[in-house]
Amino acid sequence: MELTSKQRAQLRALANSLDTILQIGKDGIGENLVKQADDALEARELIKGRVLDNNIDYDARAAAEELAKATRSEVVQVIGSKFVLYRESHSKPKEKRIQLVKTKKKSEK
């Protein structure tokens, strides 16, 4: 699912108040980190991560894109060494999920 700019803006606003729960250190992106991110996305839908200074293999953009691919999520935002990922939860009841703004489809002429 590709996010629209309005949905991305909505998620960025929600991410402002989040704490960083995922840290990519010198070990990089391994199986354990992917599992941790996957579990966090299922529970929270929106997570904030950070690439630590001791990691020389990744910048925040590359780390976010690789982690998004591994967890089937979307990169919402990358600023400096921090990034935000989003994936809709399937275990939460529909009313407790993040409600994204709906996109209007253009009518065909």
Salt bridges, closest charged atoms under 4 A:
GLU2 OE2 - ARG8 NH2 3.73
ASP38 OD1 - ARG87 NH1 2.48
ASP39 OD2 - LYS35 NZ 3.02
GLU42 OE1 - ARG87 NH2 3.36
GLU88 OE2 - ARG97 NH1 3.13
